[in-house]
Amino acid sequence: MSELVVVLAVCVGSLLFAGAQARGLSSRGTGSHELERLLAAVRRACADFLWRETKLLTLLLAIVGAALASAWAIWSTITPLGGPVSLAWSAAALCLGAAAATGVAQLAQWAARRATGSSLEALRHHPDAAMAAAFRGAAVGALAADAASLLLTLCLFVSHYLYLTWLGQLEAGSAVFEACRSLPAAALGALAAAVVFQVGGSGFQTAAGVAGTTARARYPHIARDEEQNPALVAELVGDFVGGVVWRSTDIFSSLVLANAGLLVVAGLIGRANAAAGVGALALVGLPLVVRASGLLATAISLASFRFEGLPLRSLFAAGGTSHALMLATGLFGAALWLLGAPLYLFYFGAGALGILASVLSTSLFLISTRRGATATAERDAELRPETSVARALGLGLQHACSPLLIVGLCLGAAYLLGSRAPLERGGAFALVIAVAAMLGAGAFNSCASVFAAIGESVGRIAALRRGQFDEAAQSGAVEIAESARVIGNLGYTQCILSGAAAALFAGLMLPLVQTEGAPVVGTQVSLAHPVVILGGVLGAGSLLFYIGGVLRTSSRAAGNVDQELQGRLEMDVSRGTRSSFGLPSYRDSVQLAMTGATEALLPLALIALLTPFALGALLRLSYGAAGGAMTAHGLMAFGSIAALTGCVLALAAQGTLVALGVAQKGPNASSFGGANSAGEFMDHCVGPAALLGLKATVVSSLAIVPLLF
């Protein structure tokens, strides 16, 4: 149990460090009464929107919980499922996962708002400290999300394990495996919260952003702080609920999914090797210690950042390098401590390949996409915006394969290395360690991603005339926004790859978990079997349907806000003057964006979370009690193909956004209103929906397996 104590100590220490960073966020005003009123309106709108989404999350959890209970009640009459205690543990894990994700969302939004205010105040009085203040808010949310994911997983596992060994009188190997099998329910709860915040937040952000961008393209004389622009508050709210809240809950759900999937497979391997001299707890504890090493390395790296002297990109590159070295050191020590000779060399090598995959794949993807977009912009200097959008999408799709190839090669090499170790199912355990090492930089990548959203807010607010910032302060805000955008692309791309790797790993291991948990006749199923083909087609189709639904919801909300702007903005474009009429209401625009964003939220969330339940029940009914292998392989194909499809789409959307950013710096940048709107949809809808959709299919499949087998 000593390895679990180490993980607990790292989590508590990281939370204390995040608290110390949060105390450093200034609560003083920004110096402008009008700006204070604007920020107060943003704060109230954020609180209102998050409360509305929390109520929808409660309803969603009730429906998902009813589905879990129904599945348990139906299948417990066919095959024993561990009794009502097993269902109670799943229900508790579901609620705790959702509650933890909601807490992370609230903390991230609070820290981002405080960091924005601190950065704006620093721009006015101490410009050199402005970037550090914005960065501190991102660090609070990132460290809290990672530490909370580890702490949630650790507490659920330890409490269930102690219950099974003390009261259930199970031997250690079986108790470890059964305790791990209840963890996917926590991932399902966290993902339910992430889906709610993603659908609502991205819809809100897209609606306000697209409508505001279209209005400024249609009426160039509108300044962002113009009283005639009712979308102003909605745009600022969207930066927080769509940029900060979604990114924080997304990385939290990714980490909980990774923890649950890795521990389920590690628990199975621990049970299989219980008599081989390697303790089951040691095999389960190693991926947790690797994850804790990454969290500790993140806290040390972020604490050592100094924003004077080096450019931000170089600073993050140096921080990423030091993080990778510290993570590799922690990986080596953990493998030597828990596995001993000769196993530690095999699994240290597997983890090192995971770290290498994370670093190389992201760098190659962004560099190749940026170079391709630059070459296109130089070759076609007068490229029209609509043509640039098409070419940017083509670049994003073309370069999406390179990071997947690198990750696939590194993970394949890790599997081959682990298969040579004297451990039963050593190749699968090597994949566990490699994916855990990829997720070791989860908090570091999340910090970069959230920092991009905070930097954009600082740049947007500092440009307002009502803020009364001088020219030097506005230049500093622009530098923060531009630097944060570049760093955010790097961090978000790494989040895509690591989250997709964790989801794909969990999906591919579903038949292994089912077979070991409940042996059935005929466990060998061909990849060409109709069940596997059907599951793969349904997985890709359900993911595309979910992404299409998010796009429709966001575009409808954007259209409603745009109509509001057209009705209130009466401009004489030829003379650059405006006619006099009644002042618009910010509340109306916020309510329009809020209503449109939550209009179809519940149906879309149910489609994302409950489709694997329906597929699993259908396959089990079709093949009966002896068809467990068919059902497991069908769910494997469903989740794996959806994960692969979602990863490609998320990378393509990210590549398109990067390429558009390069094209918009060309000579015809002033005419890029349509391209900006396309970038809004790619950044706020397609990429996030694909990333969360792929995880939803895998998490739901992983959560239903203990109920069906």
N, C-alpha and C positions, 0 to 999 in steps of 0.2 A: 504493500500500500504506500510505500515511501514515494514512488513515482507520482502517485496521485496527489500527495501532499505538496510536492514540488510544483505541480500544475496549479494547485489552489493558491499557493503563495505567489506565483507569478501573476495570476489573475487579480488577486487582491492588491498587489503592488501596482499593477497597471491602472486599476481603477483609482487608487490613491493619487497616482501621478496625473491622471486625467482630471481629478478633482482639483489638484493644485494648479493645473493649467486653466481650469474654469474660473478659479478665484482671481486669476490674473486678468480676466476680461473686465474692462472698465465698465461701470454702470452710469458714468456721467453722460451728460448730454452732448450733442454735436455742436452746440454753439449757435444754432439758427432756430428761431421759434417756428418758422414755417416748416423747416425740415423735421423738427421734432413732432409736429402735428402729422406730417406725412408718415413718419415711421410708426407713430402710435396707431394710425389707421391700418398700416400693414400688419402690425402686431395683432390687432383685434380681428382682422380678416383671417390671418393664419390660425388663430385660436378657434374661430368659428368653423373654418373648414376642417381642421383636424378633429374637432368634436363631432362633426357630421360624419366623417369617415370612421371614427371609432364606433359610433352607433351602428353603422353598416357592417363593420367588422364583427360586432357582437351577434348580429343577425346571421351573418355568414358562418360563424363558428357554431351557432345553434343548428344550422342545417347540416354542416359537415359532421358535427357530433351525432346527429340523428342518423346520418348515413352510416357512420362507423358502428353505432349501436345496432342498426338494422342488419348490417352485414354480419356482425358477430352473432346476433340472435338466430339468423337463418342458418349459418354454417356450423354453429355449435351443435345443432341437432344432427348434423351429418358426421362431423369429426370433432374430437375434443380440442378446444382452443385455449386451455389453461384456466377456464372458469371465469366468473365475473371479476376476479381480482385483476386478471390481465386487461380486461376492458377498462377497469378503473384506472390502472396505470396509464393506459393510452389516453384516456380522457383528461387526466391531470397533466400529462405531457403536452397535449394539444393546447390546453388553456395557458399553461406556463409559457409555451413558445410564443403564442400570440401576445400575451401580456409583456414579455420581454421585448419583443419587436416594437410594440407600441411605446414602451418606455424609451427605447433607443431613438425612435422617431421624435418624441417630445424633447429629449435631451439634445439631439442634433439640431433641431429647429431653434431651440433656445440658445444654444452655443453659437449658432450661425448668426442670429440676430444681434447678440451681444458683441460678437467679433466684428460685425459690420459697423456697429456704432463705435466701437473702439478704434477701428481702422480709420473711419471718417474723422474722428476727433484727432487722431494722430496726424492725419494729413493736414489739418489746420494748424497744429502747434509743433509736432515733432514728425516730419515727413519720413525720416529714416525708420521710424518704428511702425509705420502703417502696415507694411507687408507682414511683419512679425505678428501683429495683432490679428490680421485676417487668418494667418496660418495657425495661430493658437486655437481658434475656434474649430478649424478642421481637425486638428489633432485631438481635441476633446471628443468629438463625435466618433472618430475612427478608432481610437483606443477603447472607448466605452463599448462600441459594437463588437470588437474582437474579444475583449475580455468577457463581456456578457455571454457571447456564444459559447466560449469555453466553459465558463462557470455554470451555465445552464446544463450543458451536456454532462459535465462532471458530476454535478449534484444529482441529476436524475439517474445516472448510471450507478453511482455509489449507493444511493438510497435503495434502489431496486435490487442491487446485488446483495446488500446487507439483509434486506427483507428475505430474499430467496435462500440465502445461506443460514440465517438465524432461525427464521420461522418456517420456511419451506423445506429446510433440511436437504437442499440440493448440493451435490458435489460442486467443486469450484468451477470446473470446465463448463458444465451445463448452466450453472448460475450466471457465469460471464456472458454466455451466448444469449440466454433468455433476457438478461438485463439490457443487452445491446439491441435486441429486437424491438424493445419498446421505444427506442430513441427516435425512429422516423416520425412518430406522432408529434414530437416537439418540432421537428423540421416542418411538418405539415402546418402546425399552428403559426410558426414564424412566416412561412410562405403565404399563408392566408392573409396575414397583416401586410406583407410586402406587396401582394397583388392588389389589395385594396388601395394602399398608398400609391402604388405605381399607376394604376388605371386612373384614379382620381387626380393625382398630382400631375402626371404627364398630360392628361386632358386639360386641366386647368392651365398649365404652363403653355401648352401649344395654343390653346384658344386665345389667351391674352397676347402671347408673343407674335403669332401669325397676324392677328387683327391689328396689333400695334405696328408691326412691320409694314403691312399693307397700307395702313393709313398714312404712315410717313412717306411711303413711295408715291401714294396718290396725291398727298398734300405736302410737298417738300418744305413748306414754310412752318410746319408745326414743330415746335421744339418739344423735347421730352417733358419739360415741366410746364408746358402750356396748359392753362386752365381749361382750354377747349378739348383736351385729350382725356376722355374719361377712362381710357384703358391703362393709365399710368399706375394706379395702385394695384390693379389686377396683374400687370406685368411684374411688379416688385414682389407681390405675393407668390406668383408663379415661380420666381427664382428660388424661394425657400421651400414651398411645398412640393414643387416638381423637381428642383435641383438638389436641395440638401436632404429633404426627408426621404425622397425615393432612393437616392444613392446610398444613404445610411441603412435603410431597411433592406435594400437589395444585398449589400455586402453582408449584413447580419444573417439574412436567410441563406446566402451562399455558404457561409461558414458553418451554420448549424446543419445544413444539408451535408456538407463535407464531413463534419464531425460524426453525424449519425451514420452515413454510408460507410465511412472508414472503420468505425467501431463495430458495425454489424459484421463486416467481412473479417476484421481482426478478431472479433469474438468467435466466429466460426473456425478460424485457423487456430486460435488458442485452444478451443475444445478438441480439435483434431490432433493437436500436439501436446495434450495435457500429460501424457505419459512419456514424452520424449526428452525430459530434462529441462524444457523451457516453460516457465510458468505461464498460465493463461493470462494472468493479470499483467505480466511483463509485456506480452505481445499486444494486449489492448492498450497498455499505458504508453508504449513507444510512440504511436502517432500523436497522442495527446501531448507528450513531452516535446515532440518536434514542433507541434503547433505553438506550444507555450514558449519554445525557444524563439520562434519567429515573432511572437508578441513582445518578448523581452528585448529582442534586437530592434524592433520598431520603436519602443519607448526610448532606448538609448540613442538611436539615430535621430529621432525627432528632438530629443533634449539637447543634442549637440549642434543643432542648426544655428548658424549665425548669418544674418542677412546682409551684413556689411561686406563689401568687396566683391564677392563672386556673383555672377549672374545666377538667376534662380534656376535655370536649366542645369548649369554646372553644379549648383549646390545639391539639387535632387539627384543628379548622376553620382556625385560623391556619396551622398547618403544611401542611395541604392546599392552601391558597391560595398560600403561598410556593412550594410544590413545583410547582404548575401554572404559576406565573410563570417559575420557573427552567427548567422543561421547555420552555415556549414560547420562551424566549430561546435555549436550546440548539438547539431545532428550527430557529429562524431562522438561527442561525450555521451549522449543518450544511448546510442547504439552499443558503445563499449560497456556502459554501465548495465543496461538491461539485457543484452543478448550475450555479451562475452565473445571470446574467440571460439571458432572462426567466423561465427555468423555476422559479427559487427561489420566486417569489411564488405560483405555482400550488400548489406542494407544501407551502409553509409554511401556506397557507390550508387545505389538506386536513388537515395535522397538527393545526392549531388546532381544526378541527371535531371531530377525534377526542378531543382533550382536553375540549372542551365537552360532548361526548356522555357521557363518563365522569362528569363532575361533576354535570351536570343530572339525568341519569337516576337515579342513586342517591339524590340528595336528594329528588327528587319521589316516588320509590317509598316511601321510609321515612316521609316526612312524611304522604303520603296514607293509607298503611296505619295509621299511629299515630293520625291524626285519626279515621279511620273506626272503629277499635276503641274510642277514647275516647268517641265519640258513642254507640256501641252500649252501652258499659258505663254511661254516665250515663242512657240511656233505659230500660235494663232492669237496674236495680240488683240485683235478686234473680235474675239469670240463673243457671240451673243449669250445672254444669261441662260436661256432655255437649252442651248447647245452645251453650255458648260455643265448644266445639271446632268444631262445625259452622259457626258464624258466622265464626270465625277463618279456617277453611279457605275459606269463601266470599270473605272479604275478600282473602285471599292470591291467589286465582284472579282476582278482579276487577282488582286493581291490578298484576298481573304484565304486563299489556299496555302500561302507560304507559312503563316504561323501554325496552321493545322498540321502541315507536313513536319515542321520542326518538333512540335509537341508529340505527334505520333511517333516519330523516330526515337525521341528521348524516352518516352514511356515504354515503347517496344524494347529498347535496349535495357531498360530497368527490369522488365519482365524476364528477359533472357538471363540477365545477371542473377536475379533472384531464384530462377528455376534451377540454377547450379548449386544453390545452398542446400546443406543437409537439413532441410525442413520440409515437412509435408505441406504442399500447396505454397511453396516458397515464392513462386512467380507472382501469385496473387498478392502475397504479403509485400513483395517488392513494389507493386503498383500502389499499395496502401501508403507506403513510406514516400514514394515519389510524389503522389498527389498531395499528401500532407505537407511535403516540403514546398510544393508550388503554392499552397495556401498559406505558407508561413509568412509571406509578404502581404497578407490580406489587409491588415491595418495600415501598412505603409501605402499601398495602392489606393485604399479608400480615402486616406488623408489627401492624396493628390487629387482624387476625383472630387471630393467635397470642397477642397480649396478652390477649384475652378468655379464652382457655383457661387461661393462667397466673393471671390475676386470679381466676377461679373456683376454682382450686386453693388459692390463698392464702386466700380467704374460707372455703372448706370446712375447711381445716386449722386456721385461727385460731379457729373456733367450737368446737373440741374441748376438752373439759375437761382432758384430759391435757396440753394445750399450756400450761396455766397462764398464759394471757394475761389481762391486766386488761381492764376495761370499755372504756377508751380505745383499747387496741390492737384489741379486737374491733370497735369502731365503725369504726376505720380500715380494717380488713380488709373490712368490709361495703361501705364506700365504694369501695374498690379494685375489688371484685367487680362492684358495680352500674355503676360508670363503665366498666369494661372491657367489660361486656356491651353497653352502648350503642355504644361505639366498635367493638366486634367486629361488630355488625350492619351498620354502615356499611362497614367494610372487606371483610367477606365478600360483601356484595351487589355491591360493585364488582368483586371477584374473579369472581363469577358472570358478570357482564356482559362483562368483558374477555375471560375465557376462552371464553365462548360466541361472542363476536364473532370471535376468532381461529379457532375451530373452524369456524364457518360460512363464513368467508372461505376457509379452506383447502379446505373441501368444494366450494364453488361454483367454485373455480378448477381442479378436477381435469380437466375436459375440455380446458381451455386448455393445461395441462401435457402431457397425452397427445398432443394434436394437434400441438404444436410439437416434441415429442420424437420422435414417430414418425408422420409424415403417413400417413393412410389414406384410402380412398375413402369418401365419404359422411359427412363430419364433421358435417353439420347434422342434428340430431335434435330433433324436436318435443317440447315439454314434456308433450304429451298422449300420447306414445308409450307403449305397454304396458311397455316396459323401465323407463322413468322412473317410471311409476306403481307398478310392482312394487317397484322399489328403495326408493321412499319409504315404502311400506307395510311392507316388511321392516325398514327402518331404525327406524321408530317401534315396530314390534312387538318387535324384538330389544332395544331400550332398555327397554321396559316389562317384558319378561321378565327382564332383568338386575336392574332395580330390585325386582321382585317376589321374585327369589331372595335379594337382600340382606335384604329385609324378613323373609322366612321364616327365614333363618339367624339374624338378630338376635332375632326373637321366640322362636325355639326355644331359643336360648341364655338369653334372659331368663326363659323358663319354667323352665329347669333350675335357674338360680340362685334363682328365687323358691321353688321346691320345697325347695331347701336351707334357705332362710330359714324356711319354714313348719315344717320338721322340727326346727329348732334353737331357734326363738323360741316359747316357751310362756308366753304372757302372760295374766294375768287382767285383761281390759280393764275390767271393771266396778269392780274395786278398784284398778287401776293398779299391781298388784304382779306379780312374776314368780316362777315356781316354780324350785326349785333342780335343776340337772342339770349334766352334764359340759360343760366349756367347749368352744365350737366351734373349728374350725380355719379360720384365714384362708386357708391354703393350699388347702383344699378348694374354697372359693368362687372363688378365683383360677383354679384348674385347671378348674373347671366353665365359667367364663366364657371361658377361653382355648380349651378344647376345642370349645365351641359356636361360637366366633367363627371358628375355622379349619376347621370340619367340611366345609363345602362351598366353601371358598375357591378351590381349584384349578379345579373345574368352572366356577364363575362367572367367574373370570378368563379362562379359555379361551374361554368364550362371548363375552365382551366383546371380546377381541382377535382371534379367528380367524374370526368370522362374516363380515367383509368379504373375507377370503381365500377362503372357500368361495363366496361370491356372485360374486366376480371370476372365479374359475376356472370356475364354472358358466356364466356369461355368455360367457366366451371360448370355451369348448367348444361352446356352442350356436351362436355366430355365426362361429366360425372366425377365421382370421388376418385377414380383411378386416373383422371386426366390432369393431375397437378403439374406434370412437366409441360404439357401443352399450354396450360394457363401461364406458367412462369415464363416460358419462351415467348409467348405472345406479348406479355407485358414487357419483357426485355426488349423486343423489337419496337414496341410502341414508344418506350421511353428513350431508347438509344437513337433511333432515327429522328425523333423529335429534337433530342439534344443536339445532334449533328446539324440538322436543318436550322435550328435556332442560332447555333454558334456561327454558321456561315452568314445568316442574315444580319446578326448583330455586328459582325466584323465588316460586312459590306456597308452597312449603314454608317459605321464609324469611319471607314475609309472614304465614303462619299463626303462625309462632313469635313474631313481633313482636306480632301481635294478641293472642295468648294471654298474652304478658307484660303487656300493658295490662289484660286482663280479670282476671288473677290478683291485681291490686292493688286490686280492688273489695272490697265489704263481705263477700263470701262466699269470700274467698281461702283460708280454712282448709279448705274442702271440695274443693279442687282437686287431689286425688290423681290422679284419672283424667285430668284435663287436663294435669297435669305429665307423666304417662306419654306422652300423645299428643305433647306437645312434645318429649320425648326422641326419639321415633321420627322426628319431622319434622326435628329438628336433626341427629341422628346417622346417619340412614338414608336418608330420601327425598332430601333436598337433596344430600348428598355423592354418593350413588349416581347421581342424575340428572346431576350435573356431571361426574363422571368417565366415566360411560357415554357421554355425548355426545362427549367428547374421544376415547374409545377407538375409536368407529366411524370418526371422521375420520382419526385417526392411522394406523389399520390400512389404511384405503383409500389414504391418501397413501403409505404404505410399500410397498404392493403394486404401485402403478402402474409404478415402474421395472422390476419383475420381469415384468410382463405386456406391456410395450410397449417 
